[in-house]
Amino acid sequence: MSDLLVIAERRGNEIHSSTFELLGKARELSIKRPLTVSVVVLSDKPVEEDSANSLFSGGADRIILAVDRSFSRFNFEPYTKTLASIVREFAPEIVLAPATTSGRTYMPGLAALLKTGLTADCTGLDIEEETGNLLQTRPAIGGNIMATIKTPNHRPQMATVRPKTFSALKEAYESKSELVNFEVTPDLTQTEAKLIEFHPIGAGQKGVQDAEVIIAGGMGLRKVENMEPIFRLSKMINGTVGASRKIVDSKWIGHEAQVGLSGHTVKPKIYIAAGISGAVQHIAGMQTAEFIVAINRDRNAAIFNFADIGLVGDAVEILNELAKSLESEVKR
Ligand SMILES: Cc1cc2nc3c(=O)[nH]c(=O)nc-3n(C[C@H](O)[C@H](O)[C@H](O)COP(=O)(O)OP(=O)(O)OC[C@H]3O[C@@H](n4cnc5c(N)ncnc54)[C@H](O)[C@@H]3O)c2cc1C
């Protein structure tokens, strides 16, 4: 039986949800074509029993654990060289990683070391039963078409997948629960790169990918000062601030807030889009939200085609009204 390898994303001591989404998809693919699903964990300490159990019940047949102190934080060279060594040893047919900042950084390097192709930022995966070719679907030409890409002549087939694209398994997988320790030799962790500083996302603030409530601003806010009601509202309801690319490009907020094709894909319970037109590239990142509220001055704005509730009017006025009525609710 051939192998599918998922590269786990660690955030501190936690295994990030994107890993479980990939494991869920891997199990789905293995129904069509039998695959042993392995998950690679690079860590500076052994995985705790709870984390290991959650990976097994999340869909992994096997955990390949590589422990070294250089894996305390993401570092390109040790990651890439160790992963290449693991892939050479286990010879999987398929390697999947989340299209997070680190996944998007090490996967091209890994593909180059392994002399194979990489399909980045996939939003769909399927497999051909006969050939084992992975059908890797991703938006192309500015999000206007969906391209399905195959890698028939090289192995492994490698893809990064946007977090929140797939779902984790709902029922626990009955795993063989095999744990393999991979020896990390010093040559694999040598690096010229030094970590100078690490800046976590603002204290208490979740990244847009993990947020349950997102209030996103667009160019309809007109000036950076008008972001204030968005931040105020978001604080009141424990939400996270998101953004269209135009306001990220205008430097009103950092890229970590950008939602869309060249930003993050999000899956919150509520997404409030204030002054956002609804360009295809923005929609690509937020149409997976459970409930969408759109605020726009133009009643024909494309964003309303995707909204569960549409409010026609000035975004700043409506956001301020919303904040005021929430404040008075809280005071009552
Ligand atoms: C390859 C590629 C990748 C891209 N990736 C992304 C991406 O990841 N994310 C992304 O967002 N975009 C992305 N874009 C850009 C995208 O095409 C749009 O340009 C962008 O989403 C528009 O941002 P916006 O809606 O904030 O601004 P605009 O298009 O300028 O729209 C502003 C909206 O605000 C409304 N408005 C104006 N005044 C008010 C007011 N007072 N109150 C309420 N509403 C008002 C207007 O009616 C309008 O609908 C990408 C483009 C390309 C080519």
The ligand as an SDF file (V2000), in Angstrom:
LIG
                    3D

 53 58  0  0  0  0  0  0  0  0999 V2000
   -4.3710   38.0260   -8.4190 C   0  0  0  0  0  0  0  0  0  0  0  0
   -5.2430   38.8510   -7.5300 C   0  0  0  0  0  0  0  0  0  0  0  0
   -5.3830   38.4770   -6.2060 C   0  0  0  0  0  0  0  0  0  0  0  0
   -6.2020   39.2270   -5.3590 C   0  0  0  0  0  0  0  0  0  0  0  0
   -6.3630   38.8180   -4.0540 N   0  0  0  0  0  0  0  0  0  0  0  0
   -7.2200   39.4760   -3.2680 C   0  0  0  0  0  0  0  0  0  0  0  0
   -7.4670   39.0310   -1.9280 C   0  0  0  0  0  0  0  0  0  0  0  0
   -6.8590   38.0730   -1.4240 O   0  0  0  0  0  0  0  0  0  0  0  0
   -8.3720   39.7190   -1.1930 N   0  0  0  0  0  0  0  0  0  0  0  0
   -9.0570   40.7990   -1.6760 C   0  0  0  0  0  0  0  0  0  0  0  0
   -9.8630   41.3900   -0.9350 O   0  0  0  0  0  0  0  0  0  0  0  0
   -8.8140   41.2540   -2.9250 N   0  0  0  0  0  0  0  0  0  0  0  0
   -7.9120   40.6310   -3.7160 C   0  0  0  0  0  0  0  0  0  0  0  0
   -7.6660   41.1170   -4.9660 N   0  0  0  0  0  0  0  0  0  0  0  0
   -8.1980   42.4570   -5.3160 C   0  0  0  0  0  0  0  0  0  0  0  0
   -9.6490   42.4420   -5.7240 C   0  0  0  0  0  0  0  0  0  0  0  0
   -9.7540   42.2210   -7.1110 O   0  0  0  0  0  0  0  0  0  0  0  0
  -10.3160   43.7970   -5.3860 C   0  0  0  0  0  0  0  0  0  0  0  0
   -9.5760   44.8400   -5.9830 O   0  0  0  0  0  0  0  0  0  0  0  0
  -10.4330   44.1050   -3.8990 C   0  0  0  0  0  0  0  0  0  0  0  0
  -11.0180   43.0100   -3.2340 O   0  0  0  0  0  0  0  0  0  0  0  0
  -11.3180   45.3380   -3.7270 C   0  0  0  0  0  0  0  0  0  0  0  0
  -11.2900   45.7490   -2.4040 O   0  0  0  0  0  0  0  0  0  0  0  0
  -12.5170   46.5680   -1.7800 P   0  0  0  0  0  0  0  0  0  0  0  0
  -13.7730   45.8190   -2.0300 O   0  0  0  0  0  0  0  0  0  0  0  0
  -12.1250   46.8930   -0.4030 O   0  0  0  0  0  0  0  0  0  0  0  0
  -12.4670   47.9360   -2.6130 O   0  0  0  0  0  0  0  0  0  0  0  0
  -13.3360   48.5140   -3.7990 P   0  0  0  0  0  0  0  0  0  0  0  0
  -13.3720   47.5770   -4.9430 O   0  0  0  0  0  0  0  0  0  0  0  0
  -12.8170   49.8900   -4.0370 O   0  0  0  0  0  0  0  0  0  0  0  0
  -14.8020   48.5910   -3.2260 O   0  0  0  0  0  0  0  0  0  0  0  0
  -15.2110   49.4610   -2.2260 C   0  0  0  0  0  0  0  0  0  0  0  0
  -16.6710   49.1920   -1.9680 C   0  0  0  0  0  0  0  0  0  0  0  0
  -17.1080   50.0520   -0.9290 O   0  0  0  0  0  0  0  0  0  0  0  0
  -18.3640   50.5920   -1.2700 C   0  0  0  0  0  0  0  0  0  0  0  0
  -18.4830   51.8810   -0.5930 N   0  0  0  0  0  0  0  0  0  0  0  0
  -17.9790   53.0990   -0.9610 C   0  0  0  0  0  0  0  0  0  0  0  0
  -18.2620   54.0200   -0.0290 N   0  0  0  0  0  0  0  0  0  0  0  0
  -18.9500   53.3750    0.9320 C   0  0  0  0  0  0  0  0  0  0  0  0
  -19.5100   53.8040    2.1580 C   0  0  0  0  0  0  0  0  0  0  0  0
  -19.4050   55.0830    2.5770 N   0  0  0  0  0  0  0  0  0  0  0  0
  -20.1380   52.8790    2.9220 N   0  0  0  0  0  0  0  0  0  0  0  0
  -20.2700   51.5870    2.5070 C   0  0  0  0  0  0  0  0  0  0  0  0
  -19.7590   51.1450    1.3440 N   0  0  0  0  0  0  0  0  0  0  0  0
  -19.1060   52.0240    0.5700 C   0  0  0  0  0  0  0  0  0  0  0  0
  -18.3750   50.7000   -2.7760 C   0  0  0  0  0  0  0  0  0  0  0  0
  -19.7110   50.6740   -3.2550 O   0  0  0  0  0  0  0  0  0  0  0  0
  -17.5850   49.4640   -3.1720 C   0  0  0  0  0  0  0  0  0  0  0  0
  -18.4660   48.3570   -3.3520 O   0  0  0  0  0  0  0  0  0  0  0  0
   -6.8640   40.3850   -5.8350 C   0  0  0  0  0  0  0  0  0  0  0  0
   -6.7070   40.7530   -7.1690 C   0  0  0  0  0  0  0  0  0  0  0  0
   -5.9110   40.0050   -8.0130 C   0  0  0  0  0  0  0  0  0  0  0  0
   -5.7760   40.4150   -9.4470 C   0  0  0  0  0  0  0  0  0  0  0  0
  1  2  1  0
  2  3  1  0
  2 52  2  0
  3  4  2  0
  4  5  1  0
  4 50  1  0
  5  6  2  0
  6  7  1  0
  6 13  1  0
  7  8  2  0
  7  9  1  0
  9 10  1  0
 10 11  2  0
 10 12  1  0
 12 13  2  0
 13 14  1  0
 14 15  1  0
 14 50  1  0
 15 16  1  0
 16 17  1  0
 16 18  1  0
 18 19  1  0
 18 20  1  0
 20 21  1  0
 20 22  1  0
 22 23  1  0
 23 24  1  0
 24 25  2  0
 24 26  1  0
 24 27  1  0
 27 28  1  0
 28 29  2  0
 28 30  1  0
 28 31  1  0
 31 32  1  0
 32 33  1  0
 33 34  1  0
 33 48  1  0
 34 35  1  0
 35 36  1  0
 35 46  1  0
 36 37  1  0
 36 45  1  0
 37 38  2  0
 38 39  1  0
 39 40  1  0
 39 45  2  0
 40 41  1  0
 40 42  2  0
 42 43  1  0
 43 44  2  0
 44 45  1  0
 46 47  1  0
 46 48  1  0
 48 49  1  0
 50 51  2  0
 51 52  1  0
 52 53  1  0
M  END
$$$$
